[in-house]
């Protein structure tokens, strides 16, 4: 009688070491690594537009903005994810391979990742004590969902189809209009 193959868990240090040399990015959840799909032009433009406007507002501050190749560590879920945009303003959040104390995380939705972004990542990211904003950004229309942590620790959900987005991180007020976010994609500026 044959025995089913067992998938042995991958140690965090082995995962991090392997990601440095791998031509393919992998997210890590509870000892398992999952290859990531590539993104299209609209996805890339939206991510870059958001990072550009956040970076413009954080110049000369301890805040740092990263796009797509910086991991975020979610210790409570034994996970490492690659968010599309990540903003960290914590002075101690200085690991070279990942960040653990983001203030803002944005995911640009795509058919292959939307379900994971809306469920698994939403649940995991909300366990990060430093996180104040989690954004889900549509790429086929002007539509941004913002999950914002309130002063009492609860989460408020709002949807933006026009106007501006504003974020308070690291003592800074940062923002952009939806026209700026969707510039060169969907009826942007």
N, C-alpha and C positions, 0 to 999 in steps of 0.2 A: 504494500500500500504506500502511495506517495504522500508526502507531507507538503502542504502549501508553503510557498516561499514566504519568509518573514522579511519585513522591511525594518531594518534596524535604525534607530534614531540617529540623526546626525548631530554631533556636538556643536555648540555655538561657535567655539574657536575654529573648528574645522570648516564650518559654513563661512565664517568671515574670511578665513584664509583662501578658501576656494573662490569666493566672489572676486577677490583681487586679481585672479588670473583668468577668470572665465570670460569668454566673449559674449556670453548670454547672462543676463541678470536673472536672479532667482529670489523670490520672497521665501521667508522661512517661518513656518508655524509648527510649534511643538515637535521639533526634531525632523521635520520634513521640508525639503526644498522644492519650490514650484517655479518652473520657468515662466518668464513673463513674455507676453506678446508685444510686438512693436506697435508704434502709434502712427497715425496718418498726419497729413499736413495741418488740418484744422486743429487737431489735438495739440500738436507742437506749437502752433501760433498762439493759441489761447494760453497755454502754460507759460510761454515766453512773455506774452503781454502782461500776465499777472506778475511774474517774477520781476519784470522790468519796472513796473510801477511800485511794487513793494521795495525793491532795491533803491529806487530813487528816494524814497522816504526814509530809508534806514542808513544812508551814507553818513559816515562819521559817528555812528552809534555802535554799541556792542551787539546789535541785532545782526543776524546773518540770514540771507535768503538762498535757498538751494532749489534746483529743479532736477527732477527725474533720476539722477544718479546717486543721490544721498539717501541712505536708509534712515528710517526712524525705528527705534527699538521700543517695543511695547512689552515690558517685562511681565506684566500681569497675565499676558496671553502667550508668553514664550514665543514672541514673534518679531520679525524684522520685515518691514514693508518699504517699498520705494514709492512714496507719494509723488504726485506730479509737481507740486510746489510745497515747500516747507519753510516756515519762518521760525527761528529760535532767537530769543532775546535774553536767555539765561546765561550769565557770564561763565558758569561752570560747565555748560554744555559744549565741550570742546573736543570730543572724540573725533578722530580723523575719518573713521569709517561709517559712523552713524551718529545721529542725534537722539537724545532721550527726553528732552524737555522743550518740545516745540510749543509755540503759542498759537500758531495757525498751520493747518494742513489743508491743502486743496487737492481734490481728485477730479480730473476731467473725465467725464463718463464716456465709455465706449461700449458697444454691444458685448464684447468679450469680458469686460470687467465690471459692468454696472451692478450686477447682483452682489458681487463681493464687496464693492465700494459701499453699497447701501446697507448691507447686513453685517458681514464679518468685520470689515474695517470700522464701520460706525460704532459697533459695540466695543471693539478693541481700543480705538483711539480715545473714546470717552473715558477710559480708565487712566489716561495720562493726566496727572494732577496739574501740569502746566498748560494744558490745551484749553484755549478759550474759544477757538473757532474751527469748525470743520465745514468745508465747502464742497458741494457736489455741483460741478459745472457742466451743463449740457454743451455739446459741440455742434448740434444740428439746429439750434435755435437759441435765442437769448433767454436763458433760464439758469439762475443760480440759487441753489438751496443753501442756506446758512444755518448751521447748528451752532448756537452760541451759549456758552456757559454763563449763567446768571451769578450774581454775587452770593446767592445761597447755595450754589453748587448744582442747581437744576439746569436743564437744557431747554432752550427755546428754539423753535424751528420757524424760519421765515423763507419766503420765496420772493426773488427779485427778477422782474422781467424788463425793467427799465430803471433809470435813475442811477444812483451811486451806491457803492459798498464802502463801509467804514469799519476799521478795526483798531482797537486799542491794545497795543502790545508793547511791553518794555517801556512804558511811560510815553509812548508815541501814539499819535493818531494817524493812521495810514489809510489810504483809500484810492479808489479809482471809479470811474463811471463804467457802466456796462458797455457803452460805446468804445471806451478805451480797451476794455477786456476783450471785446470781440473785434477789434480793429483788424482789417484785412481778412476777416472770416465771414461774419454775418452782419451786414449793415453797420459796421463799425465806423469810427471817425475817419 
